[in-house]
Amino acid sequence: MKQYKKVIFVCDSGTSRAPMAEAIMKEYTVKYPLQIESRGLVVLFPEPLNQKAEAVLISNGINMPEMMSSQLEGEDLSPDNLILTFEAAQKEKILQDFEEAVQADVEVLTELVGDELEILNPYGGALQAYGLCYETMNKTVQKLVSLLNEAE
């Protein structure tokens, strides 16, 4: 894996999984300067972090009070950025909707780190679903950080 300037996590609305992954990853140390951000595929207007996602993050010692969702844009899809989705369908949507995607590294997070299952969307579920999402994502992001730290 190469060194990137930016990792961008992308989910549907940009209010749950992507900002949770961003927050988790910012807790780890990457051996080189790396911006970590999150985006949504469909963001009609900026929205704050989902309340249940925020509660789970806070219960794990992570606070993101200023987080607002933002739309994935064509300029995000540069060769220096790693774009990570949570589902194969999200990756396909990016590849279809953005001509810039051909030059970018767009990957499904779990496939990239060698996990078998996608990280399910907890949206609309109980607080426990968000907690399970956090636990799964934390393990997956640890694997991602290890891969990035092995980059040349």
C-alpha positions as CSV (number, residue, x, y, z in Angstrom):
1,M,0.0,0.0,0.0
2,K,1.2,3.5,-0.8
3,Q,1.3,6.5,1.4
4,Y,-1.8,8.7,1.0
5,K,-2.3,12.4,1.9
6,K,-5.9,11.8,3.0
7,V,-8.3,9.0,4.0
8,I,-11.9,9.7,3.4
9,F,-14.6,7.4,4.9
10,V,-17.9,7.5,2.9
11,C,-21.3,6.4,4.0
12,D,-24.8,7.1,2.7
13,S,-25.8,10.2,4.7
14,G,-22.4,11.1,6.3
15,T,-23.9,11.1,9.8
16,S,-23.2,7.6,11.2
17,R,-20.6,5.1,10.0
18,A,-18.2,7.5,8.1
19,P,-17.9,10.0,11.0
20,M,-17.6,7.1,13.5
21,A,-14.7,5.6,11.5
22,E,-13.1,9.1,11.1
23,A,-13.3,9.6,14.9
24,I,-12.0,6.1,15.7
25,M,-9.1,6.5,13.3
26,K,-8.1,9.8,14.7
27,E,-7.5,8.0,18.0
28,Y,-4.7,5.9,16.4
29,T,-1.2,6.9,15.3
30,V,-0.3,6.8,11.6
31,K,3.5,7.1,11.0
32,Y,3.2,9.9,8.4
33,P,1.1,13.0,8.1
34,L,-2.4,12.0,7.1
35,Q,-5.7,13.9,7.0
36,I,-8.7,11.8,8.1
37,E,-12.2,12.9,7.0
38,S,-15.7,11.7,6.3
39,R,-18.3,12.3,3.6
40,G,-21.8,11.3,2.6
41,L,-23.0,10.1,-0.8
42,V,-26.3,12.0,-0.4
43,V,-26.0,15.1,1.7
44,L,-28.7,17.7,0.8
45,F,-27.6,20.0,3.7
46,P,-25.1,19.6,6.5
47,E,-26.4,17.5,9.4
48,P,-24.8,16.8,12.8
49,L,-23.6,13.4,13.9
50,N,-26.3,10.9,14.5
51,Q,-27.2,11.1,18.2
52,K,-26.8,7.3,18.8
53,A,-23.4,7.3,17.0
54,E,-22.4,10.3,19.1
55,A,-23.5,8.6,22.4
56,V,-21.5,5.5,21.5
57,L,-18.4,7.5,20.7
58,I,-18.7,9.5,23.9
59,S,-19.1,6.3,25.9
60,N,-15.7,5.2,24.4
61,G,-14.0,8.5,25.3
62,I,-14.3,10.2,21.8
63,N,-16.0,13.5,21.4
64,M,-16.9,15.1,18.0
65,P,-19.2,18.1,18.9
66,E,-18.5,20.1,15.8
67,M,-19.0,17.3,13.3
68,M,-21.3,18.1,10.3
69,S,-21.9,15.9,7.3
70,S,-20.6,17.0,3.9
71,Q,-21.1,15.7,0.4
72,L,-18.5,13.7,-1.4
73,E,-17.2,15.8,-4.3
74,G,-15.2,15.1,-7.4
75,E,-12.1,16.9,-6.0
76,D,-12.1,14.4,-3.1
77,L,-11.3,11.7,-5.7
78,S,-7.6,12.4,-6.3
79,P,-4.8,9.8,-6.6
80,D,-3.4,11.0,-3.3
81,N,-6.6,10.1,-1.4
82,L,-7.9,6.7,-0.2
83,I,-11.7,6.6,-0.4
84,L,-13.2,4.0,1.8
85,T,-16.8,2.8,1.7
86,F,-18.6,0.4,4.0
87,E,-20.6,-1.5,1.3
88,A,-19.8,-2.7,-2.3
89,A,-22.9,-0.8,-3.5
90,Q,-21.5,2.5,-2.2
91,K,-18.2,1.9,-4.0
92,E,-20.1,1.1,-7.2
93,K,-22.1,4.3,-6.9
94,I,-18.9,6.4,-6.6
95,L,-17.4,4.6,-9.6
96,Q,-20.6,5.3,-11.6
97,D,-21.3,8.9,-10.5
98,F,-17.8,10.4,-10.6
99,E,-15.6,10.3,-13.7
100,E,-12.7,11.3,-11.4
101,A,-13.0,7.9,-9.6
102,V,-10.9,6.2,-12.3
103,Q,-7.8,7.9,-11.0
104,A,-8.7,7.4,-7.3
105,D,-8.3,4.5,-4.9
106,V,-11.9,3.6,-4.0
107,E,-12.1,0.6,-1.8
108,V,-14.6,-1.2,0.5
109,L,-13.0,-0.9,4.0
110,T,-13.5,-4.5,5.1
111,E,-12.3,-5.9,1.7
112,L,-9.1,-3.8,1.9
113,V,-8.2,-5.1,5.4
114,G,-9.2,-8.7,4.6
115,D,-12.4,-8.9,6.6
116,E,-15.2,-11.1,5.2
117,L,-18.3,-9.1,6.2
118,E,-19.2,-5.5,5.5
119,I,-19.9,-3.2,8.5
120,L,-23.6,-3.0,8.7
121,N,-25.5,0.3,8.8
122,P,-26.9,0.8,12.3
123,Y,-29.2,3.6,11.2
124,G,-32.6,3.3,12.7
125,G,-31.5,0.5,15.0
126,A,-31.2,0.4,18.8
127,L,-28.3,2.0,20.6
128,Q,-26.8,-1.6,20.9
129,A,-26.6,-1.7,17.1
130,Y,-24.5,1.4,17.1
131,G,-22.3,-0.1,19.9
132,L,-21.8,-3.2,17.8
133,C,-21.0,-1.1,14.8
134,Y,-18.4,0.8,16.8
135,E,-16.7,-2.4,18.1
136,T,-16.5,-3.9,14.7
137,M,-15.3,-0.7,13.1
138,N,-12.7,-0.2,15.8
139,K,-11.1,-3.6,15.0
140,T,-11.3,-2.9,11.2
141,V,-9.7,0.6,11.6
142,Q,-6.9,-0.9,13.7
143,K,-6.1,-3.2,10.7
144,L,-6.3,-0.3,8.3
145,V,-3.8,1.7,10.5
146,S,-1.4,-1.2,10.5
147,L,-1.6,-1.4,6.7
148,L,-1.0,2.3,6.3
149,N,1.9,2.2,8.7
150,E,3.5,-0.5,6.5
151,A,3.3,1.8,3.5
152,E,6.5,2.8,1.8
